[in-house]
Amino acid sequence: MNAGRRSLGFMIAAAGMLAALVLPLSSGTAVALSARPMLLMLALAAALLFAIAAWTSGPRAIPLGLAGALCGAATTLELLRDESVVGSAASGYWAMVLAVWLGSALAVIQLASLWPRDHAYRRAIHLAVPLVFGAVVFYLWEVSVRGFGVSPVIMPAPSAAVARFIVSLPILGGDFVQTFVRGVLIGYVIGCGAGLVVAVMAQRFAFLGRGLLPLGNFFSALPLVGVAPIMVMWFGFDWPSKAAVVTLVTFFPMLVNALAGLSASGHMERDLMRSYGASHRQMLTKLDLPAALPFIFNALKINATLALIGAIVAEFFGTPTQGIGFRISTEAGRMALDMVWAEIALAALAGMAFYGLIALAERATTFWHPSYRT
C-alpha cells in the first residue's frame, strides 16, 4: 500500500472517531459521548493517534495505528455496558467501530509488509500479525453481536463463550480426555504407525505397492459419516470405536505419503550405497527413511487434523456421556450455543497445539531440508 492511501485511510479513521461526538450512539436514550469524560478522552486520543499516524512515514505509524485502534476498541466495548446501546446501537457507535477496523487493518497491512534482517525480529512480526488479526476479528464479532442485539441462540458473543469455557473447565477436561487422549492419540499412533510399516513393506515388495495404492484411494474416498456408525457397531460405544475411526482415517494418508517419500532418493544415491556394499536394511535406515522424513511429517500434519475431525464425528453416532462430539450434539439440542462454542474452542486449541508440536518435531529433525534454509 502506498503512503498516500495509507495516510488517507488513517485520516478517515480519525474522522470516524470524531463523528461519534455529533452522531447518536443509540436509537434509544443513550447519554452522548460528550457527557462521559473518560470515554470522551479515549475517543479523542484514538482520533489524535490516527491523525498522527496519517502524517508519520514508515514503520513508526504501526504502533500509533494500533494504539489508536486500542483506544477506540476500549471506547466501544465500554459503551456496551450501557443497556440503551446494546441492541440499539446507532450511526455514531458504528462510525467508531469502522474507525477501529480501518485503523487496525492499515496497521496490520503495514506490519505484514515488513521484512527485517534480524531473524528474531522477523519471527516476532510473523507471530504478531495473526494475533492482532485474530483480536480484531473477535472484536468485530463481539460488537456486532451485542450492538445489533443478536439472540445468543443464533450467535453468542465471544465473551459469553469465554465465560462458559472458564466455568465449565471440569466438564471440558473430561471431554478432552475422552476424545483427544483416548480416541485421537491412540488411533493416531496406531494408524500412522501401521501406515508407515506397510509403506516400508510395499517399498520392499513392489506388488504390495501396486495392490495397496488403489485400495488406499478407495478407502480415502469413503464418507466418514458412513464409516463411523459401522465402527460403533463393531467396537462399541466407548473410545475404542473412535480410535478405530481415527486409525482408518490416518492410515492411508500415511501410507501414500510414506511410500512416495521412500522412493524420493535418486538413482545416484542408490548406486553409491550399492557400491559401498550396503544391505537393504542399511539403505533403508541411512538413505530411504531420511529422504522420506519430509513426506512422513507431511502425513503426520495432515493426520493431526483428520484424526480430531474423525473422532468428533464418530461421537455423534454413539458415545458415553462425555466427549467433545457428544457435548456439541447434546448442547446444540438444548440451544446452549455458548457451550457449543466452548467445545469448538477446546477442539481448535487441541488441534492447533497438536499440529504445532508435530511442526516443531519436523523442524528439529528435518532442519537439513532446503525448505528450512534461509
C-alpha positions as CSV (number, residue, x, y, z in Angstrom):
1,M,0.0,0.0,0.0
2,N,1.4,3.4,-1.0
3,A,1.9,6.2,1.5
4,G,-0.9,8.3,0.1
5,R,-3.6,5.7,0.5
6,R,-2.4,4.8,4.0
7,S,-2.5,8.4,5.1
8,L,-6.0,8.8,3.7
9,G,-7.1,5.7,5.5
10,F,-5.9,6.9,8.9
11,M,-7.5,10.3,8.3
12,I,-10.8,8.6,7.6
13,A,-10.4,6.6,10.8
14,A,-9.7,9.8,12.8
15,A,-12.8,11.3,11.2
16,G,-14.9,8.3,12.2
17,M,-13.9,8.7,15.8
18,L,-14.7,12.4,15.8
19,A,-18.1,11.7,14.1
20,A,-19.2,9.8,17.2
21,L,-19.2,13.2,19.0
22,V,-22.1,14.5,17.0
23,L,-23.9,11.4,15.7
24,P,-26.3,9.4,18.0
25,L,-24.8,6.4,19.8
26,S,-28.1,4.7,20.1
27,S,-31.6,4.8,18.7
28,G,-32.8,4.9,22.3
29,T,-32.0,7.4,25.1
30,A,-28.3,6.8,25.5
31,V,-26.1,9.5,27.0
32,A,-24.0,11.3,24.5
33,L,-20.3,10.7,24.3
34,S,-19.5,14.3,25.4
35,A,-21.3,13.6,28.7
36,R,-18.9,10.7,29.5
37,P,-15.5,12.2,30.3
38,M,-13.4,9.1,30.4
39,L,-14.9,7.7,27.1
40,L,-14.6,11.1,25.5
41,M,-10.9,11.2,26.4
42,L,-10.4,7.7,24.9
43,A,-12.2,8.7,21.7
44,L,-10.2,11.9,21.3
45,A,-7.0,10.0,22.0
46,A,-7.9,7.5,19.3
47,A,-8.6,10.3,16.8
48,L,-5.4,12.0,17.6
49,L,-3.3,8.9,17.3
50,F,-4.9,8.1,13.9
51,A,-4.2,11.6,12.7
52,I,-0.6,11.5,13.8
53,A,-0.2,8.1,12.1
54,A,-1.5,9.6,8.9
55,W,1.4,12.1,8.9
56,T,4.0,9.6,10.1
57,S,6.0,7.7,7.5
58,G,7.4,4.2,7.6
59,P,7.1,1.7,10.4
60,R,6.6,4.3,13.1
61,A,3.0,4.6,12.0
62,I,2.3,1.0,13.1
63,P,2.3,1.5,16.9
64,L,0.4,4.7,16.5
65,G,-2.3,3.0,14.5
66,L,-2.5,0.0,16.8
67,A,-2.7,2.4,19.9
68,G,-5.5,4.3,18.3
69,A,-7.4,1.1,17.5
70,L,-6.9,0.0,21.1
71,C,-8.4,3.3,22.4
72,G,-11.3,3.1,20.0
73,A,-12.0,-0.5,20.9
74,A,-11.9,0.2,24.6
75,T,-14.4,3.0,24.0
76,T,-16.9,0.9,22.0
77,L,-16.7,-2.1,24.4
78,E,-17.2,0.1,27.4
79,L,-20.3,1.6,25.7
80,L,-21.8,-1.9,25.5
81,R,-22.2,-1.7,29.3
82,D,-25.0,0.7,28.7
83,E,-28.2,-1.2,28.2
84,S,-29.6,1.5,26.0
85,V,-26.7,0.8,23.5
86,V,-27.0,-3.0,23.4
87,G,-29.2,-4.0,20.6
88,S,-29.9,-0.4,19.6
89,A,-26.5,0.9,18.5
90,A,-26.8,3.8,16.0
91,S,-24.6,5.6,13.5
92,G,-22.2,7.2,16.0
93,Y,-21.4,3.8,17.5
94,W,-20.8,2.1,14.2
95,A,-18.7,5.0,13.0
96,M,-16.3,4.3,15.8
97,V,-16.3,0.5,15.1
98,L,-15.5,1.2,11.4
99,A,-12.7,3.5,12.5
100,V,-11.2,0.9,14.8
101,W,-11.4,-1.7,12.0
102,L,-9.9,0.6,9.4
103,G,-7.0,1.8,11.7
104,S,-6.1,-1.7,12.8
105,A,-6.3,-3.1,9.2
106,L,-3.9,-0.4,7.9
107,A,-1.5,-1.1,10.8
108,V,-1.6,-4.9,10.2
109,I,-1.1,-4.5,6.4
110,Q,2.0,-2.3,7.0
111,L,3.2,-4.7,9.7
112,A,2.9,-7.7,7.4
113,S,4.9,-5.9,4.7
114,L,7.9,-5.5,7.0
115,W,10.8,-7.9,6.3
116,P,13.6,-7.1,8.8
117,R,17.0,-8.7,8.6
118,D,17.1,-9.7,12.2
119,H,15.7,-13.3,12.4
120,A,14.2,-12.9,15.9
121,Y,12.5,-9.6,14.9
122,R,11.1,-11.2,11.8
123,R,9.7,-14.1,13.8
124,A,8.1,-11.7,16.3
125,I,6.4,-9.9,13.4
126,H,5.2,-13.3,12.0
127,L,3.7,-14.0,15.4
128,A,2.2,-10.5,15.9
129,V,0.3,-10.3,12.6
130,P,-2.1,-13.3,13.2
131,L,-2.5,-12.3,16.8
132,V,-3.6,-8.8,16.0
133,F,-5.7,-10.0,13.1
134,G,-7.5,-12.6,15.3
135,A,-8.0,-10.0,18.0
136,V,-9.7,-7.7,15.5
137,V,-11.9,-10.5,14.2
138,F,-13.1,-11.3,17.8
139,Y,-13.6,-7.6,18.5
140,L,-15.8,-7.2,15.4
141,W,-17.7,-10.4,16.4
142,E,-18.3,-9.1,19.9
143,V,-19.5,-5.6,18.9
144,S,-21.6,-6.9,16.0
145,V,-23.5,-9.5,18.1
146,R,-24.1,-7.2,21.0
147,G,-24.6,-4.0,19.1
148,F,-27.2,-5.5,16.8
149,G,-28.8,-7.4,19.6
150,V,-28.4,-10.9,18.0
151,S,-30.0,-13.6,20.1
152,P,-27.5,-15.9,21.9
153,V,-29.4,-18.8,20.5
154,I,-28.3,-17.8,17.0
155,M,-24.8,-16.5,17.7
156,P,-23.4,-15.9,21.2
157,A,-20.8,-13.2,21.8
158,P,-17.2,-14.3,22.3
159,S,-17.3,-13.0,25.9
160,A,-20.2,-15.4,26.7
161,A,-18.3,-18.3,25.2
162,V,-15.2,-17.5,27.1
163,A,-17.1,-17.1,30.4
164,R,-18.8,-20.5,29.7
165,F,-15.4,-22.0,28.9
166,I,-13.9,-20.9,32.2
167,V,-17.0,-22.0,34.3
168,S,-17.1,-25.4,32.5
169,L,-13.4,-26.3,32.8
170,P,-14.0,-29.6,34.7
171,I,-16.5,-30.8,32.0
172,L,-14.2,-29.7,29.2
173,G,-11.3,-31.5,30.8
174,G,-13.3,-34.8,30.9
175,D,-14.4,-34.3,27.3
176,F,-10.8,-33.6,26.3
177,V,-9.5,-36.8,27.9
178,Q,-12.3,-38.9,26.4
179,T,-12.0,-37.6,22.8
180,F,-8.4,-36.5,22.4
181,V,-6.3,-38.6,24.8
182,R,-8.2,-41.8,24.4
183,G,-9.7,-41.6,20.9
184,V,-7.4,-39.4,18.9
185,L,-4.0,-40.2,20.3
186,I,-4.4,-43.9,20.4
187,G,-5.9,-44.1,16.9
188,Y,-3.4,-41.7,15.6
189,V,-0.4,-43.7,16.8
190,I,-1.9,-47.0,15.5
191,G,-3.0,-45.6,12.1
192,C,0.2,-43.6,11.4
193,G,2.5,-46.4,12.7
194,A,0.7,-49.1,10.7
195,G,0.7,-46.9,7.5
196,L,4.5,-46.4,7.9
197,V,5.2,-50.1,8.4
198,V,3.1,-51.1,5.4
199,A,4.8,-48.4,3.3
200,V,8.2,-49.9,4.2
201,M,7.0,-53.4,3.2
202,A,5.4,-52.0,0.0
203,Q,8.7,-50.3,-0.9
204,R,10.5,-53.7,-0.4
205,F,7.9,-55.7,-2.3
206,A,6.7,-53.9,-5.4
207,F,3.5,-56.0,-5.7
208,L,2.2,-54.7,-2.4
209,G,2.6,-51.1,-3.5
210,R,0.7,-51.8,-6.8
211,G,-2.1,-53.5,-4.9
212,L,-2.4,-51.2,-1.9
213,L,-2.4,-47.8,-3.6
214,P,-5.7,-48.3,-5.4
215,L,-7.2,-49.6,-2.2
216,G,-5.9,-46.5,-0.4
217,N,-7.6,-44.2,-2.9
218,F,-10.8,-46.2,-2.5
219,F,-10.9,-46.1,1.3
220,S,-9.9,-42.4,1.3
221,A,-13.0,-41.7,-0.6
222,L,-15.3,-43.4,1.8
223,P,-17.6,-40.9,3.6
224,L,-16.8,-40.6,7.3
225,V,-20.5,-40.4,8.3
226,G,-20.9,-43.9,6.7
227,V,-17.9,-45.5,8.3
228,A,-18.4,-44.1,11.9
229,P,-21.7,-45.9,12.7
230,I,-20.2,-49.2,11.4
231,M,-17.2,-48.8,13.7
232,V,-19.5,-48.0,16.6
233,M,-21.4,-51.3,16.0
234,W,-18.2,-53.3,15.7
235,F,-16.2,-51.8,18.7
236,G,-18.9,-50.5,21.0
237,F,-19.9,-47.0,22.2
238,D,-16.7,-46.2,24.2
239,W,-13.4,-44.8,22.9
240,P,-12.2,-48.0,21.0
241,S,-14.7,-47.3,18.2
242,K,-13.5,-43.7,18.0
243,A,-9.9,-44.9,17.9
244,A,-10.8,-47.3,15.1
245,V,-12.3,-44.5,13.0
246,V,-9.1,-42.4,13.6
247,T,-7.0,-45.4,12.7
248,L,-8.8,-45.8,9.4
249,V,-8.7,-42.1,8.6
250,T,-5.0,-41.7,9.3
251,F,-3.7,-45.0,7.8
252,F,-3.9,-44.2,4.1
253,P,-2.6,-40.7,4.1
254,M,0.5,-42.0,5.9
255,L,0.8,-45.0,3.5
256,V,0.6,-42.8,0.4
257,N,3.0,-40.1,1.6
258,A,5.5,-42.5,3.2
259,L,5.6,-44.7,0.0
260,A,6.2,-41.6,-2.1
261,G,8.9,-40.5,0.3
262,L,10.7,-43.8,0.4
263,S,11.0,-43.6,-3.4
264,A,12.3,-40.0,-3.3
265,S,16.0,-40.8,-3.2
266,G,17.8,-40.6,-6.6
267,H,19.5,-43.2,-8.6
268,M,22.9,-41.7,-7.9
269,E,22.5,-42.1,-4.2
270,R,21.3,-45.6,-4.5
271,D,24.2,-46.6,-6.8
272,L,26.6,-45.0,-4.3
273,M,25.1,-47.1,-1.5
274,R,25.3,-50.3,-3.6
275,S,29.0,-49.5,-4.5
276,Y,29.7,-49.5,-0.7
277,G,28.1,-52.9,-0.4
278,A,25.2,-51.6,1.7
279,S,22.5,-54.1,2.6
280,H,18.8,-53.4,2.2
281,R,18.5,-52.6,5.9
282,Q,21.3,-50.1,5.7
283,M,19.9,-48.5,2.6
284,L,16.5,-48.2,4.4
285,T,17.9,-46.6,7.6
286,K,20.7,-44.5,6.0
287,L,19.1,-43.3,2.8
288,D,15.4,-44.1,2.2
289,L,13.9,-43.1,5.7
290,P,15.9,-39.9,6.0
291,A,14.8,-38.9,2.5
292,A,11.2,-39.8,3.3
293,L,11.1,-37.7,6.6
294,P,9.6,-34.6,4.9
295,F,6.9,-36.8,3.4
296,I,6.2,-38.6,6.6
297,F,5.9,-35.3,8.6
298,N,3.6,-34.0,5.9
299,A,1.3,-37.0,6.5
300,L,1.6,-36.5,10.3
301,K,0.4,-32.9,10.0
302,I,-2.4,-33.8,7.7
303,N,-3.5,-36.6,10.0
304,A,-3.3,-34.3,13.1
305,T,-6.4,-32.5,11.8
306,L,-8.1,-35.5,10.2
307,A,-7.8,-37.5,13.5
308,L,-9.6,-34.9,15.6
309,I,-12.4,-34.5,13.0
310,G,-12.8,-38.2,12.7
311,A,-13.1,-38.7,16.5
312,I,-15.6,-35.9,16.9
313,V,-17.8,-37.1,14.1
314,A,-17.7,-40.6,15.4
315,E,-19.0,-39.4,18.7
316,F,-22.2,-38.2,17.0
317,F,-23.1,-41.8,16.4
318,G,-22.8,-43.2,19.9
319,T,-20.6,-42.4,22.9
320,P,-20.7,-42.4,26.7
321,T,-21.9,-39.3,28.5
322,Q,-18.8,-37.3,27.7
323,G,-16.7,-36.3,24.7
324,I,-16.4,-33.2,22.5
325,G,-18.7,-34.6,19.8
326,F,-21.2,-35.8,22.4
327,R,-21.3,-32.4,24.2
328,I,-21.7,-30.5,20.9
329,S,-24.6,-32.7,19.9
330,T,-26.4,-32.5,23.2
331,E,-25.8,-28.8,24.0
332,A,-26.9,-27.8,20.4
333,G,-30.2,-29.7,21.0
334,R,-30.7,-27.7,24.2
335,M,-29.9,-24.4,22.4
336,A,-26.9,-23.8,24.7
337,L,-24.7,-22.4,21.9
338,D,-22.3,-20.8,24.3
339,M,-21.3,-24.3,25.5
340,V,-21.1,-25.5,21.9
341,W,-18.7,-22.7,21.0
342,A,-16.7,-23.5,24.2
343,E,-16.3,-27.1,22.9
344,I,-15.4,-25.9,19.5
345,A,-12.7,-23.6,21.0
346,L,-11.4,-26.6,23.0
347,A,-11.2,-28.7,19.8
348,A,-9.5,-25.9,18.0
349,L,-6.9,-25.3,20.7
350,A,-6.2,-29.0,21.0
351,G,-5.8,-29.4,17.2
352,M,-3.5,-26.3,17.0
353,A,-1.3,-27.5,19.8
354,F,-1.1,-31.0,18.4
355,Y,-0.2,-29.6,14.9
356,G,2.3,-27.2,16.5
357,L,4.1,-30.0,18.3
358,I,4.4,-32.0,15.1
359,A,5.7,-28.9,13.3
360,L,8.3,-28.4,16.0
361,A,9.4,-32.0,15.7
362,E,9.6,-31.7,12.0
363,R,11.8,-28.6,12.3
364,A,14.1,-30.4,14.7
365,T,14.6,-33.5,12.6
366,T,14.5,-32.1,9.0
367,F,16.5,-28.9,9.5
368,W,18.7,-30.0,6.6
369,H,15.8,-29.8,4.2
370,P,16.0,-27.0,1.6
371,S,12.7,-25.6,2.7
372,Y,14.3,-24.6,6.0
373,R,17.3,-22.9,4.6
374,T,17.4,-19.1,4.9
